[in-house]
Amino acid sequence: MSVGEIQQRLEALRSEHRDLDVAILALLDTGTADQLQIARLKKRKLKLRDEVTLLEDQLVPDIIA
């Protein structure tokens, strides 16, 4: 994967992560939120964060201290 491809993927993942934030907050604000659905969205959000971290690590060169 090239640097450009990684950066594009990162932006897509970050956008989806923000969208999930909005969706979770909207569900919580309704007061009749489906706890199972919220749990699934939060789990997806965590997976996205993990993938973002892995991709960011690929962009940072290894530095031997």
Predicted model as a PDB file, atoms N, CA, C, CB and O in Angstrom, pLDDT in the B-factor column:
MODEL        1                                                                  
ATOM      1  N   MET A   1       0.854  -1.171   0.000  1.00 83.00           N  
ATOM      2  CA  MET A   1       0.000   0.000   0.000  1.00 83.00           C  
ATOM      3  C   MET A   1       0.902   1.237   0.000  1.00 83.00           C  
ATOM      4  CB  MET A   1      -0.973  -0.004   1.231  1.00 83.00           C  
ATOM      5  O   MET A   1       1.813   1.350   0.820  1.00 83.00           O  
ATOM      6  N   SER A   2       0.641   2.156  -0.923  1.00 88.00           N  
ATOM      7  CA  SER A   2       1.451   3.373  -0.997  1.00 88.00           C  
ATOM      8  C   SER A   2       1.023   4.369   0.081  1.00 88.00           C  
ATOM      9  CB  SER A   2       1.337   4.016  -2.396  1.00 88.00           C  
ATOM     10  O   SER A   2      -0.034   4.232   0.697  1.00 88.00           O  
ATOM     11  N   VAL A   3       1.868   5.367   0.287  1.00 89.00           N  
ATOM     12  CA  VAL A   3       1.580   6.394   1.294  1.00 89.00           C  
ATOM     13  C   VAL A   3       0.265   7.099   0.963  1.00 89.00           C  
ATOM     14  CB  VAL A   3       2.738   7.423   1.377  1.00 89.00           C  
ATOM     15  O   VAL A   3      -0.537   7.366   1.858  1.00 89.00           O  
ATOM     16  N   GLY A   4       0.044   7.397  -0.295  1.00 92.00           N  
ATOM     17  CA  GLY A   4      -1.198   8.051  -0.699  1.00 92.00           C  
ATOM     18  C   GLY A   4      -2.423   7.205  -0.419  1.00 92.00           C  
ATOM     19  O   GLY A   4      -3.451   7.713   0.029  1.00 92.00           O  
ATOM     20  N   GLU A   5      -2.310   5.914  -0.684  1.00 95.00           N  
ATOM     21  CA  GLU A   5      -3.421   4.997  -0.418  1.00 95.00           C  
ATOM     22  C   GLU A   5      -3.703   4.899   1.079  1.00 95.00           C  
ATOM     23  CB  GLU A   5      -3.114   3.603  -0.988  1.00 95.00           C  
ATOM     24  O   GLU A   5      -4.857   4.863   1.506  1.00 95.00           O  
ATOM     25  N   ILE A   6      -2.634   4.857   1.864  1.00 94.00           N  
ATOM     26  CA  ILE A   6      -2.795   4.802   3.320  1.00 94.00           C  
ATOM     27  C   ILE A   6      -3.489   6.058   3.814  1.00 94.00           C  
ATOM     28  CB  ILE A   6      -1.430   4.634   4.019  1.00 94.00           C  
ATOM     29  O   ILE A   6      -4.389   5.982   4.650  1.00 94.00           O  
ATOM     30  N   GLN A   7      -3.080   7.208   3.308  1.00 95.00           N  
ATOM     31  CA  GLN A   7      -3.691   8.466   3.744  1.00 95.00           C  
ATOM     32  C   GLN A   7      -5.155   8.550   3.348  1.00 95.00           C  
ATOM     33  CB  GLN A   7      -2.935   9.647   3.162  1.00 95.00           C  
ATOM     34  O   GLN A   7      -5.977   9.052   4.114  1.00 95.00           O  
ATOM     35  N   GLN A   8      -5.489   8.062   2.156  1.00 96.00           N  
ATOM     36  CA  GLN A   8      -6.892   8.047   1.728  1.00 96.00           C  
ATOM     37  C   GLN A   8      -7.722   7.123   2.621  1.00 96.00           C  
ATOM     38  CB  GLN A   8      -7.002   7.601   0.253  1.00 96.00           C  
ATOM     39  O   GLN A   8      -8.834   7.465   3.022  1.00 96.00           O  
ATOM     40  N   ARG A   9      -7.174   5.964   2.922  1.00 97.00           N  
ATOM     41  CA  ARG A   9      -7.878   5.007   3.791  1.00 97.00           C  
ATOM     42  C   ARG A   9      -8.062   5.590   5.190  1.00 97.00           C  
ATOM     43  CB  ARG A   9      -7.103   3.667   3.869  1.00 97.00           C  
ATOM     44  O   ARG A   9      -9.120   5.434   5.800  1.00 97.00           O  
ATOM     45  N   LEU A  10      -7.017   6.269   5.699  1.00 96.00           N  
ATOM     46  CA  LEU A  10      -7.111   6.903   7.009  1.00 96.00           C  
ATOM     47  C   LEU A  10      -8.238   7.934   7.045  1.00 96.00           C  
ATOM     48  CB  LEU A  10      -5.780   7.564   7.374  1.00 96.00           C  
ATOM     49  O   LEU A  10      -9.008   7.986   8.004  1.00 96.00           O  
ATOM     50  N   GLU A  11      -8.329   8.743   6.008  1.00 97.00           N  
ATOM     51  CA  GLU A  11      -9.379   9.766   5.971  1.00 97.00           C  
ATOM     52  C   GLU A  11     -10.761   9.128   5.944  1.00 97.00           C  
ATOM     53  CB  GLU A  11      -9.198  10.680   4.750  1.00 97.00           C  
ATOM     54  O   GLU A  11     -11.681   9.612   6.603  1.00 97.00           O  
ATOM     55  N   ALA A  12     -10.914   8.043   5.184  1.00 97.00           N  
ATOM     56  CA  ALA A  12     -12.201   7.351   5.119  1.00 97.00           C  
ATOM     57  C   ALA A  12     -12.562   6.758   6.482  1.00 97.00           C  
ATOM     58  CB  ALA A  12     -12.164   6.243   4.045  1.00 97.00           C  
ATOM     59  O   ALA A  12     -13.711   6.845   6.917  1.00 97.00           O  
ATOM     60  N   LEU A  13     -11.581   6.158   7.149  1.00 97.00           N  
ATOM     61  CA  LEU A  13     -11.829   5.569   8.467  1.00 97.00           C  
ATOM     62  C   LEU A  13     -12.167   6.638   9.494  1.00 97.00           C  
ATOM     63  CB  LEU A  13     -10.614   4.769   8.930  1.00 97.00           C  
ATOM     64  O   LEU A  13     -13.071   6.455  10.310  1.00 97.00           O  
ATOM     65  N   ARG A  14     -11.449   7.746   9.457  1.00 97.00           N  
ATOM     66  CA  ARG A  14     -11.720   8.839  10.409  1.00 97.00           C  
ATOM     67  C   ARG A  14     -13.112   9.421  10.183  1.00 97.00           C  
ATOM     68  CB  ARG A  14     -10.654   9.952  10.277  1.00 97.00           C  
ATOM     69  O   ARG A  14     -13.810   9.768  11.136  1.00 97.00           O  
ATOM     70  N   SER A  15     -13.507   9.524   8.924  1.00 97.00           N  
ATOM     71  CA  SER A  15     -14.833  10.035   8.601  1.00 97.00           C  
ATOM     72  C   SER A  15     -15.914   9.094   9.137  1.00 97.00           C  
ATOM     73  CB  SER A  15     -14.984  10.216   7.078  1.00 97.00           C  
ATOM     74  O   SER A  15     -16.899   9.542   9.725  1.00 97.00           O  
ATOM     75  N   GLU A  16     -15.725   7.795   8.932  1.00 97.00           N  
ATOM     76  CA  GLU A  16     -16.697   6.826   9.437  1.00 97.00           C  
ATOM     77  C   GLU A  16     -16.746   6.860  10.966  1.00 97.00           C  
ATOM     78  CB  GLU A  16     -16.348   5.404   8.944  1.00 97.00           C  
ATOM     79  O   GLU A  16     -17.814   6.724  11.563  1.00 97.00           O  
ATOM     80  N   HIS A  17     -15.583   7.043  11.593  1.00 97.00           N  
ATOM     81  CA  HIS A  17     -15.502   7.116  13.058  1.00 97.00           C  
ATOM     82  C   HIS A  17     -16.319   8.310  13.567  1.00 97.00           C  
ATOM     83  CB  HIS A  17     -14.017   7.234  13.524  1.00 97.00           C  
ATOM     84  O   HIS A  17     -17.062   8.191  14.542  1.00 97.00           O  
ATOM     85  N   ARG A  18     -16.176   9.460  12.899  1.00 97.00           N  
ATOM     86  CA  ARG A  18     -16.954  10.655  13.279  1.00 97.00           C  
ATOM     87  C   ARG A  18     -18.445  10.416  13.072  1.00 97.00           C  
ATOM     88  CB  ARG A  18     -16.498  11.885  12.459  1.00 97.00           C  
ATOM     89  O   ARG A  18     -19.265  10.819  13.898  1.00 97.00           O  
ATOM     90  N   ASP A  19     -18.791   9.764  11.971  1.00 97.00           N  
ATOM     91  CA  ASP A  19     -20.195   9.468  11.689  1.00 97.00           C  
ATOM     92  C   ASP A  19     -20.795   8.560  12.766  1.00 97.00           C  
ATOM     93  CB  ASP A  19     -20.334   8.811  10.305  1.00 97.00           C  
ATOM     94  O   ASP A  19     -21.948   8.729  13.162  1.00 97.00           O  
ATOM     95  N   LEU A  20     -20.001   7.600  13.231  1.00 97.00           N  
ATOM     96  CA  LEU A  20     -20.485   6.714  14.294  1.00 97.00           C  
ATOM     97  C   LEU A  20     -20.698   7.492  15.586  1.00 97.00           C  
ATOM     98  CB  LEU A  20     -19.496   5.556  14.528  1.00 97.00           C  
ATOM     99  O   LEU A  20     -21.649   7.225  16.320  1.00 97.00           O  
ATOM    100  N   ASP A  21     -19.819   8.452  15.871  1.00 96.00           N  
ATOM    101  CA  ASP A  21     -20.002   9.313  17.044  1.00 96.00           C  
ATOM    102  C   ASP A  21     -21.363  10.003  16.992  1.00 96.00           C  
ATOM    103  CB  ASP A  21     -18.873  10.365  17.129  1.00 96.00           C  
ATOM    104  O   ASP A  21     -22.111  10.016  17.970  1.00 96.00           O  
ATOM    105  N   VAL A  22     -21.658  10.567  15.842  1.00 96.00           N  
ATOM    106  CA  VAL A  22     -22.924  11.286  15.660  1.00 96.00           C  
ATOM    107  C   VAL A  22     -24.102  10.329  15.814  1.00 96.00           C  
ATOM    108  CB  VAL A  22     -22.970  11.973  14.275  1.00 96.00           C  
ATOM    109  O   VAL A  22     -25.093  10.658  16.465  1.00 96.00           O  
ATOM    110  N   ALA A  23     -23.991   9.150  15.217  1.00 93.00           N  
ATOM    111  CA  ALA A  23     -25.080   8.167  15.291  1.00 93.00           C  
ATOM    112  C   ALA A  23     -25.317   7.706  16.725  1.00 93.00           C  
ATOM    113  CB  ALA A  23     -24.768   6.957  14.401  1.00 93.00           C  
ATOM    114  O   ALA A  23     -26.461   7.576  17.161  1.00 93.00           O  
ATOM    115  N   ILE A  24     -24.237   7.462  17.453  1.00 94.00           N  
ATOM    116  CA  ILE A  24     -24.365   7.016  18.843  1.00 94.00           C  
ATOM    117  C   ILE A  24     -25.016   8.101  19.693  1.00 94.00           C  
ATOM    118  CB  ILE A  24     -22.986   6.640  19.423  1.00 94.00           C  
ATOM    119  O   ILE A  24     -25.916   7.820  20.485  1.00 94.00           O  
ATOM    120  N   LEU A  25     -24.564   9.326  19.528  1.00 93.00           N  
ATOM    121  CA  LEU A  25     -25.153  10.437  20.289  1.00 93.00           C  
ATOM    122  C   LEU A  25     -26.624  10.623  19.952  1.00 93.00           C  
ATOM    123  CB  LEU A  25     -24.392  11.735  20.015  1.00 93.00           C  
ATOM    124  O   LEU A  25     -27.433  10.895  20.839  1.00 93.00           O  
ATOM    125  N   ALA A  26     -26.976  10.482  18.688  1.00 91.00           N  
ATOM    126  CA  ALA A  26     -28.372  10.626  18.274  1.00 91.00           C  
ATOM    127  C   ALA A  26     -29.234   9.540  18.919  1.00 91.00           C  
ATOM    128  CB  ALA A  26     -28.491  10.563  16.733  1.00 91.00           C  
ATOM    129  O   ALA A  26     -30.343   9.814  19.378  1.00 91.00           O  
ATOM    130  N   LEU A  27     -28.729   8.324  18.950  1.00 90.00           N  
ATOM    131  CA  LEU A  27     -29.482   7.237  19.583  1.00 90.00           C  
ATOM    132  C   LEU A  27     -29.644   7.481  21.083  1.00 90.00           C  
ATOM    133  CB  LEU A  27     -28.782   5.890  19.342  1.00 90.00           C  
ATOM    134  O   LEU A  27     -30.712   7.236  21.644  1.00 90.00           O  
ATOM    135  N   LEU A  28     -28.600   7.956  21.717  1.00 90.00           N  
ATOM    136  CA  LEU A  28     -28.673   8.219  23.155  1.00 90.00           C  
ATOM    137  C   LEU A  28     -29.639   9.365  23.463  1.00 90.00           C  
ATOM    138  CB  LEU A  28     -27.279   8.545  23.706  1.00 90.00           C  
ATOM    139  O   LEU A  28     -30.318   9.349  24.490  1.00 90.00           O  
ATOM    140  N   ASP A  29     -29.699  10.352  22.577  1.00 90.00           N  
ATOM    141  CA  ASP A  29     -30.574  11.504  22.786  1.00 90.00           C  
ATOM    142  C   ASP A  29     -32.055  11.174  22.641  1.00 90.00           C  
ATOM    143  CB  ASP A  29     -30.213  12.591  21.820  1.00 90.00           C  
ATOM    144  O   ASP A  29     -32.907  11.886  23.173  1.00 90.00           O  
ATOM    145  N   THR A  30     -32.364  10.096  21.922  1.00 85.00           N  
ATOM    146  CA  THR A  30     -33.773   9.751  21.725  1.00 85.00           C  
ATOM    147  C   THR A  30     -34.414   9.252  23.010  1.00 85.00           C  
ATOM    148  CB  THR A  30     -33.910   8.696  20.639  1.00 85.00           C  
ATOM    149  O   THR A  30     -35.631   9.335  23.177  1.00 85.00           O  
ATOM    150  N   GLY A  31     -33.595   8.736  23.914  1.00 77.00           N  
ATOM    151  CA  GLY A  31     -34.122   8.240  25.176  1.00 77.00           C  
ATOM    152  C   GLY A  31     -34.658   6.825  25.085  1.00 77.00           C  
ATOM    153  O   GLY A  31     -34.840   6.161  26.105  1.00 77.00           O  
ATOM    154  N   THR A  32     -34.910   6.364  23.883  1.00 75.00           N  
ATOM    155  CA  THR A  32     -35.391   4.999  23.694  1.00 75.00           C  
ATOM    156  C   THR A  32     -34.347   4.196  22.917  1.00 75.00           C  
ATOM    157  CB  THR A  32     -36.758   4.990  22.951  1.00 75.00           C  
ATOM    158  O   THR A  32     -34.677   3.367  22.069  1.00 75.00           O  
ATOM    159  N   ALA A  33     -33.106   4.460  23.226  1.00 74.00           N  
ATOM    160  CA  ALA A  33     -32.011   3.850  22.478  1.00 74.00           C  
ATOM    161  C   ALA A  33     -31.959   2.337  22.685  1.00 74.00           C  
ATOM    162  CB  ALA A  33     -30.683   4.477  22.888  1.00 74.00           C  
ATOM    163  O   ALA A  33     -32.148   1.833  23.792  1.00 74.00           O  
ATOM    164  N   ASP A  34     -31.703   1.648  21.606  1.00 86.00           N  
ATOM    165  CA  ASP A  34     -31.508   0.201  21.633  1.00 86.00           C  
ATOM    166  C   ASP A  34     -30.078  -0.059  22.092  1.00 86.00           C  
ATOM    167  CB  ASP A  34     -31.787  -0.451  20.224  1.00 86.00           C  
ATOM    168  O   ASP A  34     -29.125   0.217  21.363  1.00 86.00           O  
ATOM    169  N   GLN A  35     -29.932  -0.591  23.304  1.00 89.00           N  
ATOM    170  CA  GLN A  35     -28.605  -0.784  23.889  1.00 89.00           C  
ATOM    171  C   GLN A  35     -27.738  -1.740  23.062  1.00 89.00           C  
ATOM    172  CB  GLN A  35     -28.739  -1.311  25.311  1.00 89.00           C  
ATOM    173  O   GLN A  35     -26.522  -1.564  22.988  1.00 89.00           O  
ATOM    174  N   LEU A  36     -28.346  -2.731  22.452  1.00 92.00           N  
ATOM    175  CA  LEU A  36     -27.593  -3.665  21.618  1.00 92.00           C  
ATOM    176  C   LEU A  36     -27.023  -2.949  20.390  1.00 92.00           C  
ATOM    177  CB  LEU A  36     -28.490  -4.843  21.184  1.00 92.00           C  
ATOM    178  O   LEU A  36     -25.871  -3.164  20.013  1.00 92.00           O  
ATOM    179  N   GLN A  37     -27.838  -2.106  19.781  1.00 92.00           N  
ATOM    180  CA  GLN A  37     -27.387  -1.361  18.609  1.00 92.00           C  
ATOM    181  C   GLN A  37     -26.253  -0.394  18.989  1.00 92.00           C  
ATOM    182  CB  GLN A  37     -28.569  -0.588  17.976  1.00 92.00           C  
ATOM    183  O   GLN A  37     -25.269  -0.261  18.260  1.00 92.00           O  
ATOM    184  N   ILE A  38     -26.403   0.265  20.118  1.00 92.00           N  
ATOM    185  CA  ILE A  38     -25.362   1.182  20.578  1.00 92.00           C  
ATOM    186  C   ILE A  38     -24.073   0.417  20.841  1.00 92.00           C  
ATOM    187  CB  ILE A  38     -25.813   1.932  21.851  1.00 92.00           C  
ATOM    188  O   ILE A  38     -22.993   0.883  20.477  1.00 92.00           O  
ATOM    189  N   ALA A  39     -24.169  -0.743  21.464  1.00 94.00           N  
ATOM    190  CA  ALA A  39     -22.985  -1.558  21.740  1.00 94.00           C  
ATOM    191  C   ALA A  39     -22.293  -1.967  20.440  1.00 94.00           C  
ATOM    192  CB  ALA A  39     -23.368  -2.807  22.554  1.00 94.00           C  
ATOM    193  O   ALA A  39     -21.065  -1.966  20.357  1.00 94.00           O  
ATOM    194  N   ARG A  40     -23.083  -2.315  19.433  1.00 96.00           N  
ATOM    195  CA  ARG A  40     -22.501  -2.693  18.141  1.00 96.00           C  
ATOM    196  C   ARG A  40     -21.789  -1.512  17.492  1.00 96.00           C  
ATOM    197  CB  ARG A  40     -23.589  -3.230  17.200  1.00 96.00           C  
ATOM    198  O   ARG A  40     -20.703  -1.664  16.933  1.00 96.00           O  
ATOM    199  N   LEU A  41     -22.403  -0.338  17.569  1.00 96.00           N  
ATOM    200  CA  LEU A  41     -21.773   0.846  16.985  1.00 96.00           C  
ATOM    201  C   LEU A  41     -20.474   1.192  17.714  1.00 96.00           C  
ATOM    202  CB  LEU A  41     -22.737   2.042  17.030  1.00 96.00           C  
ATOM    203  O   LEU A  41     -19.481   1.561  17.086  1.00 96.00           O  
ATOM    204  N   LYS A  42     -20.489   1.069  19.027  1.00 96.00           N  
ATOM    205  CA  LYS A  42     -19.274   1.357  19.805  1.00 96.00           C  
ATOM    206  C   LYS A  42     -18.174   0.346  19.484  1.00 96.00           C  
ATOM    207  CB  LYS A  42     -19.584   1.342  21.320  1.00 96.00           C  
ATOM    208  O   LYS A  42     -16.999   0.707  19.416  1.00 96.00           O  
ATOM    209  N   LYS A  43     -18.550  -0.910  19.289  1.00 98.00           N  
ATOM    210  CA  LYS A  43     -17.569  -1.931  18.937  1.00 98.00           C  
ATOM    211  C   LYS A  43     -16.963  -1.630  17.566  1.00 98.00           C  
ATOM    212  CB  LYS A  43     -18.218  -3.332  18.946  1.00 98.00           C  
ATOM    213  O   LYS A  43     -15.756  -1.769  17.371  1.00 98.00           O  
ATOM    214  N   ARG A  44     -17.799  -1.223  16.630  1.00 98.00           N  
ATOM    215  CA  ARG A  44     -17.315  -0.859  15.289  1.00 98.00           C  
ATOM    216  C   ARG A  44     -16.359   0.331  15.389  1.00 98.00           C  
ATOM    217  CB  ARG A  44     -18.508  -0.521  14.340  1.00 98.00           C  
ATOM    218  O   ARG A  44     -15.337   0.385  14.706  1.00 98.00           O  
ATOM    219  N   LYS A  45     -16.715   1.279  16.253  1.00 97.00           N  
ATOM    220  CA  LYS A  45     -15.877   2.457  16.450  1.00 97.00           C  
ATOM    221  C   LYS A  45     -14.496   2.069  16.974  1.00 97.00           C  
ATOM    222  CB  LYS A  45     -16.553   3.432  17.416  1.00 97.00           C  
ATOM    223  O   LYS A  45     -13.488   2.628  16.542  1.00 97.00           O  
ATOM    224  N   LEU A  46     -14.449   1.120  17.898  1.00 97.00           N  
ATOM    225  CA  LEU A  46     -13.168   0.647  18.427  1.00 97.00           C  
ATOM    226  C   LEU A  46     -12.337  -0.050  17.349  1.00 97.00           C  
ATOM    227  CB  LEU A  46     -13.403  -0.306  19.601  1.00 97.00           C  
ATOM    228  O   LEU A  46     -11.120   0.128  17.288  1.00 97.00           O  
ATOM    229  N   LYS A  47     -12.991  -0.841  16.503  1.00 98.00           N  
ATOM    230  CA  LYS A  47     -12.277  -1.498  15.413  1.00 98.00           C  
ATOM    231  C   LYS A  47     -11.689  -0.464  14.461  1.00 98.00           C  
ATOM    232  CB  LYS A  47     -13.211  -2.453  14.653  1.00 98.00           C  
ATOM    233  O   LYS A  47     -10.559  -0.613  13.997  1.00 98.00           O  
ATOM    234  N   LEU A  48     -12.451   0.576  14.172  1.00 97.00           N  
ATOM    235  CA  LEU A  48     -11.962   1.631  13.298  1.00 97.00           C  
ATOM    236  C   LEU A  48     -10.740   2.307  13.912  1.00 97.00           C  
ATOM    237  CB  LEU A  48     -13.066   2.662  13.029  1.00 97.00           C  
ATOM    238  O   LEU A  48      -9.755   2.571  13.223  1.00 97.00           O  
ATOM    239  N   ARG A  49     -10.814   2.584  15.215  1.00 97.00           N  
ATOM    240  CA  ARG A  49      -9.688   3.234  15.895  1.00 97.00           C  
ATOM    241  C   ARG A  49      -8.439   2.366  15.818  1.00 97.00           C  
ATOM    242  CB  ARG A  49     -10.039   3.527  17.365  1.00 97.00           C  
ATOM    243  O   ARG A  49      -7.338   2.870  15.597  1.00 97.00           O  
ATOM    244  N   ASP A  50      -8.610   1.065  16.001  1.00 97.00           N  
ATOM    245  CA  ASP A  50      -7.474   0.146  15.917  1.00 97.00           C  
ATOM    246  C   ASP A  50      -6.866   0.143  14.515  1.00 97.00           C  
ATOM    247  CB  ASP A  50      -7.908  -1.274  16.304  1.00 97.00           C  
ATOM    248  O   ASP A  50      -5.645   0.145  14.360  1.00 97.00           O  
ATOM    249  N   GLU A  51      -7.721   0.140  13.504  1.00 97.00           N  
ATOM    250  CA  GLU A  51      -7.227   0.148  12.126  1.00 97.00           C  
ATOM    251  C   GLU A  51      -6.514   1.462  11.815  1.00 97.00           C  
ATOM    252  CB  GLU A  51      -8.387  -0.073  11.136  1.00 97.00           C  
ATOM    253  O   GLU A  51      -5.486   1.468  11.137  1.00 97.00           O  
ATOM    254  N   VAL A  52      -7.055   2.570  12.308  1.00 97.00           N  
ATOM    255  CA  VAL A  52      -6.408   3.874  12.117  1.00 97.00           C  
ATOM    256  C   VAL A  52      -5.010   3.855  12.744  1.00 97.00           C  
ATOM    257  CB  VAL A  52      -7.270   5.018  12.739  1.00 97.00           C  
ATOM    258  O   VAL A  52      -4.046   4.329  12.142  1.00 97.00           O  
ATOM    259  N   THR A  53      -4.910   3.311  13.940  1.00 95.00           N  
ATOM    260  CA  THR A  53      -3.620   3.241  14.631  1.00 95.00           C  
ATOM    261  C   THR A  53      -2.615   2.418  13.839  1.00 95.00           C  
ATOM    262  CB  THR A  53      -3.795   2.645  16.031  1.00 95.00           C  
ATOM    263  O   THR A  53      -1.456   2.813  13.705  1.00 95.00           O  
ATOM    264  N   LEU A  54      -3.046   1.282  13.314  1.00 95.00           N  
ATOM    265  CA  LEU A  54      -2.154   0.435  12.523  1.00 95.00           C  
ATOM    266  C   LEU A  54      -1.661   1.163  11.274  1.00 95.00           C  
ATOM    267  CB  LEU A  54      -2.865  -0.861  12.127  1.00 95.00           C  
ATOM    268  O   LEU A  54      -0.481   1.097  10.932  1.00 95.00           O  
ATOM    269  N   LEU A  55      -2.571   1.853  10.602  1.00 95.00           N  
ATOM    270  CA  LEU A  55      -2.185   2.579   9.392  1.00 95.00           C  
ATOM    271  C   LEU A  55      -1.258   3.750   9.715  1.00 95.00           C  
ATOM    272  CB  LEU A  55      -3.430   3.084   8.658  1.00 95.00           C  
ATOM    273  O   LEU A  55      -0.299   4.005   8.988  1.00 95.00           O  
ATOM    274  N   GLU A  56      -1.545   4.456  10.801  1.00 93.00           N  
ATOM    275  CA  GLU A  56      -0.676   5.565  11.202  1.00 93.00           C  
ATOM    276  C   GLU A  56       0.724   5.065  11.520  1.00 93.00           C  
ATOM    277  CB  GLU A  56      -1.262   6.298  12.416  1.00 93.00           C  
ATOM    278  O   GLU A  56       1.708   5.740  11.217  1.00 93.00           O  
ATOM    279  N   ASP A  57       0.823   3.884  12.129  1.00 91.00           N  
ATOM    280  CA  ASP A  57       2.120   3.301  12.443  1.00 91.00           C  
ATOM    281  C   ASP A  57       2.906   2.981  11.174  1.00 91.00           C  
ATOM    282  CB  ASP A  57       1.942   2.040  13.283  1.00 91.00           C  
ATOM    283  O   ASP A  57       4.136   3.033  11.176  1.00 91.00           O  
ATOM    284  N   GLN A  58       2.208   2.652  10.098  1.00 89.00           N  
ATOM    285  CA  GLN A  58       2.885   2.371   8.829  1.00 89.00           C  
ATOM    286  C   GLN A  58       3.481   3.629   8.219  1.00 89.00           C  
ATOM    287  CB  GLN A  58       1.917   1.731   7.844  1.00 89.00           C  
ATOM    288  O   GLN A  58       4.458   3.564   7.474  1.00 89.00           O  
ATOM    289  N   LEU A  59       2.886   4.778   8.539  1.00 88.00           N  
ATOM    290  CA  LEU A  59       3.377   6.045   7.995  1.00 88.00           C  
ATOM    291  C   LEU A  59       4.583   6.591   8.760  1.00 88.00           C  
ATOM    292  CB  LEU A  59       2.266   7.071   8.008  1.00 88.00           C  
ATOM    293  O   LEU A  59       5.350   7.391   8.224  1.00 88.00           O  
ATOM    294  N   VAL A  60       4.750   6.158  10.010  1.00 84.00           N  
ATOM    295  CA  VAL A  60       5.838   6.656  10.848  1.00 84.00           C  
ATOM    296  C   VAL A  60       7.016   5.692  10.720  1.00 84.00           C  
ATOM    297  CB  VAL A  60       5.386   6.804  12.346  1.00 84.00           C  
ATOM    298  O   VAL A  60       6.871   4.496  10.971  1.00 84.00           O  
ATOM    299  N   PRO A  61       8.180   6.212  10.330  1.00 76.00           N  
ATOM    300  CA  PRO A  61       9.335   5.313  10.202  1.00 76.00           C  
ATOM    301  C   PRO A  61       9.793   4.803  11.568  1.00 76.00           C  
ATOM    302  CB  PRO A  61      10.497   6.031   9.495  1.00 76.00           C  
ATOM    303  O   PRO A  61       9.664   5.494  12.578  1.00 76.00           O  
ATOM    304  N   ASP A  62      10.326   3.590  11.579  1.00 70.00           N  
ATOM    305  CA  ASP A  62      10.866   3.026  12.814  1.00 70.00           C  
ATOM    306  C   ASP A  62      12.150   3.756  13.184  1.00 70.00           C  
ATOM    307  CB  ASP A  62      11.125   1.504  12.664  1.00 70.00           C  
ATOM    308  O   ASP A  62      13.038   3.942  12.352  1.00 70.00           O  
ATOM    309  N   ILE A  63      12.231   4.160  14.431  1.00 73.00           N  
ATOM    310  CA  ILE A  63      13.412   4.847  14.920  1.00 73.00           C  
ATOM    311  C   ILE A  63      14.014   4.004  16.044  1.00 73.00           C  
ATOM    312  CB  ILE A  63      13.068   6.295  15.412  1.00 73.00           C  
ATOM    313  O   ILE A  63      13.357   3.718  17.044  1.00 73.00           O  
ATOM    314  N   ILE A  64      15.244   3.622  15.863  1.00 68.00           N  
ATOM    315  CA  ILE A  64      15.909   2.839  16.887  1.00 68.00           C  
ATOM    316  C   ILE A  64      16.563   3.802  17.866  1.00 68.00           C  
ATOM    317  CB  ILE A  64      16.954   1.862  16.266  1.00 68.00           C  
ATOM    318  O   ILE A  64      17.411   4.611  17.491  1.00 68.00           O  
ATOM    319  N   ALA A  65      16.153   3.702  19.126  1.00 58.00           N  
ATOM    320  CA  ALA A  65      16.670   4.630  20.141  1.00 58.00           C  
ATOM    321  C   ALA A  65      17.938   4.097  20.751  1.00 58.00           C  
ATOM    322  CB  ALA A  65      15.634   4.879  21.235  1.00 58.00           C  
ATOM    323  O   ALA A  65      18.520   4.739  21.625  1.00 58.00           O  
TER     324      ALA A  65                                                      
ENDMDL                                                                          
END                                                                             
